[in-house]
Amino acid sequence: MVLLENIRENLKSYSSQQRKLASYILENYKAVAFMTTTELSLKSGVSNTTINRFCVSLGFKGYSDFQSVFQEVLQSELTAVDRVQQTPVEEDTLDLVFNKEAEQLAKAVKSIGKKDYTQALAFLLNARKIIIVGQQASEPVALYGAYSLGKIRPNVEYMSLSSLDAVGRLQTLGEDDVTLFFGMPRYPKLSLDLLTLLEKQQCKIILVTHSEFSPLLKHAGVSLIVPITYHRFTDGLSPLICLINSFALDIYNANEARGQKSLAFFEEMADLLFSEKSK
C-alpha cells in the first residue's frame, strides 16, 4: 500500500513521538482505520495533538481526513472477517445502514470530478456500442447499468469473461465502442484480464473505482472515483446506482427522440414479456 510505504520510508525522519505513532500504525493498520483519535491515542501512547500533526505532515487536513482515505485504501485488503471483528454491533441496524449510505452519497458526489464525468458522458453519447462490466459485488451494478442504459438507447450489453461467448464478443469491439467498467475491491484477476483485452481492442474505457490508489486506474481512458462504504461484510453500493441513473438521464436528455423511441420499444417488449401490467 502506497500510504504505508510512505510512512515506512520516512520512519527515521520523524520525531520520537511521531515515530512511536508511525510504528503503531504500521503494526496495527487494519485496526487503526476504525479507531477514533482518542482510541488511537490510548493505544499508541501519544497525544491527540501528535496524531493530528502527524496526519498533517502526511498531507492530510487532519486525522479525520487521514482515516477516511485510509479506510478507502484498506477496503481492497480487508476480509469480511476483518470487518465483522472491527465493527461494533449496533442495535438499530436499519437506521445505521440508511444513515451511513446517505452520508456516503453526499461524500461520493463530491469525489466525482465534474470534468471527468463530462468526458465519460461524451464517450457514452458517441459510442457505437456500450459494454458494461462488473465482477463480484459490482456485477449486479453492471447488470442494472445495462438494463437502465438499454432502455434509452440501442447496443448496450453486459459482459462477463466467464460467459462462453466472451471471446467472440471481444473481437467485435473497436475504437468506436466504450466500456463502462465498475472495479471495486476486491479486484478479481478476471477483471484485470478483461481490461487488458479491451485495451488491445482499442475500446475506450470508463473506469468507476473507489480510490485514487486503485490498481485498475492505469487502464482507464477516463476514471471516476466513487468511494463506497461497507456495512460489516456487505457492500454499500448506492453511490454506484446513483451514478448510473445520472448517466441514463443525461444520455436521454442529449437525444430525446432516440430515447423516446427506445422507451417505446421497451414498453412494447414489456407488454409481450409480462402477462399483467403493474397497476
N, C-alpha and C positions, 0 to 999 in steps of 0.2 A: 504494500500500500504506500503510495507516494507520500502521504502526510506523515505516516510513522517513520518512513525512511528519512524524511527531512529532520524529524526530531532526533532520530538516532545519529545522524551525521553531525549534528550541531551540539551533541551532548556535552562535549568538553568545553564549549564556549559559554555555557550557561553559568549563572551564579550558583552557589551551593544549594540554595533553596529551590531554584528552578530545576537544577539537576536532579534533586530529590523527587520533585514532582514529575519530571520527564521520565525518570526511571520507573516510577509507579505506573504511569500511563502506558509505557511500553510493555510492562509485565502484565497489566490488567486491562488492556484497551477495550475488550468486549464489555466489561462491566462498567468502565468509565463512561462509555457512551450513554449510559442511562442513569448516571448519578447526578444529583443536584450539586451545586457548588459546596454546600455545607457538608454533604456526604463525602465528596472528594477531599475536602479539607481535612476531615477527621481521619479518613483512610490513609491519606498520603502524608499527613503530619505537617502540612504547610498552611499558611493563611489564605483566606479568600482573596486578599489583595494580590498575593503572589500568583494565584491561579489566573486572575484576570489579566495581570501584567504579562504573564507567560503567553496567554492566548493572543493578546495584542501584538506581542513580539513575533508571533507566527503569521500575522497579517489579518487577524480577525478583529471584529469590533469588541468582542468580549467573550466570556465563557459560553453564553447562550448561542452566539453565532458559531463558535467553535464546535459546540456539541451538536448543533443542527447539521452542519456539514459532515461532522464525524459520523453521525448516525446514518446519513445517506450513503457514505462510502462503505460503511460496515455492512450494509444490507447484503452485499454480494458475498460476505463471508459468514454471516450469522446463520446458523441452522435453526430449524423450527424449535428444537430442544433448547437452544440458547435463548430464544425469545421467551419461551414459556418460563424458564428459570429466572430471567432477569426482569420480567414484567409482573408487578403485583396484581393479585386478583381484585377486581373491582366489583362492588355489589350491584351497582346499576349499570349493567353492561350495555343496555340499549342506548341510554343517554351518552355513555362514554364513547361508543363507536360512532354515533352520528355527530357528536360534537367534534371528535377528533378528525373525522372526514371533512367537516365544514371548515375547520382550521386549515387543513391541508389544501383544500380547494383555494382558499384565499392566498396561501403561500405559493401554490403551483402557478397561478395565473401571473404572479409577479416574476416567476422564474423563466417564463417563456419569452424569449426575445421577440419583440414585435417585427423586427426586420427579418428574423429567421422564419417567423410564422408567415409573413407576406411572401417570402421566397418559396416556402413549402407550398403555399396555396397556389402560387404561379405554376409550380411544377405540376400540381394536380389538375389545374384548369387546362393546361396544354398537353396533358398526357393522352397518348393514343389508347393505352391500356393502364389500369391501376392494379397493382398486385399488393395485397395486404398480408403481412406475415406477423405471427406471434407464436411463441413456444411456451409451454408450461402455463404459468398463471396469466401470461399475456395472450394465450390462444383464444379465450372467449372474447377478449377485447378486439382482437383481429377479426374474428367472425362477426362481431357486432359492427365493426367498421365496414366490412364487405357488404353486410346487409343494408346498412344505412346509406352508404355512397351508391350502392347498386340500385337503390330506389330512385335516384335522381339523375343517373347517367349510365350509359351502357359501358361494357368492357371493364367491369370491376370484379376481381376474383380474389378469393383467399387461397394462399398457397402454403403447403407444408412439405418439407423434404421427405416425410415419411409416406406420402402418397405415392402410389405406383406410377402415376403419370408425371411426376415432378420433372424428370429429366427432359421429357418431350416438351413440356410447357416452358421450361427454361430456354430451350432452343428457339422458341418463337419470340423471345423478348429482345429488345434493342434500345437504341438511344432515344427513341420516341416514347418509351414506356417509363413508368415510375413505380417504385416500390415504397409503400408506407410500412416501415419496419418498427415493431414495438419490441424493444430489447431491455427487459428489466431483470434484476438479479433473481435467481442465478442465471448464468449465461450458458445454455446448452451448446455443446460442440456443434450440433447441427445448425444452430443459428449462425455461428461463425463461418461454417462451410457454405451456407446459403448466401451470406453476404459476399463472400469471395467469388462465388459463381455469378452472382448478379453483377458484380463489378466487371467480370470478364465479358459479360454480355453488354456492357456499357449502359446498363439500365440506371437511371437516376435514382438515388436512394435518399429518402427522408427518414432519418432515424429519430425515434422517440425513445429517450432513455432517461434514467433517474438522476444522473450526476455528471458533472464535467470530468469525472475520473473514470467514466465508463470505458472499458477496453474496446467497445464497438465503435467509438467515435471516429477512428481513423478510416472507417469505411463509408462515412456519410458524405453525401453531397451537400446536405443541409441537416442540421441537428436541432432538435427541440428538447430542452432539459425540463422534464416534468417529474419532480420528486413525488413519490408516493409514501404513504405511511403504512405501518404494519400493526395489526391487532394480534399480538402474540404470534400464532402460527398462520394467520390469514393475511392476505394482501388487500390493502385499501386502494381499489382501482378507480374510484370515482373521478379523479382528475383526467384519466385517460378517456373515459366515456365522454366527459365534457369536451375534450379536445376534438373527438370525432364529431360530436354534434355541431361544434363550431365550424369545422371544415365542411360538413354537409350543408349547413345554412349558407355559408359563403359561396360554395360551388353552385347551389341552386340560384342564389341571388345574381350571380355573374351571368347566368344563361337561363332565365326563367322559362323560355319557350321549350328548351330541351328538357328542363326539369319537369315541367308540366306534362310533357309527352311521356317521359319515363314514369312519372307517378300514375298517369292514366293506365299505362301498360301494367304497372304493378297491381293496381286495383282490379284490372281485368283478370289477371292471373290469380289474384286472391279469391275472386268470385268462383273461379274454376276449381281451386285447390281446397277451399273450405266450404263445408256444407251450409253453415249459418254465419251471418254477419253478427258482429257484436252490436248489441243494442244499448 
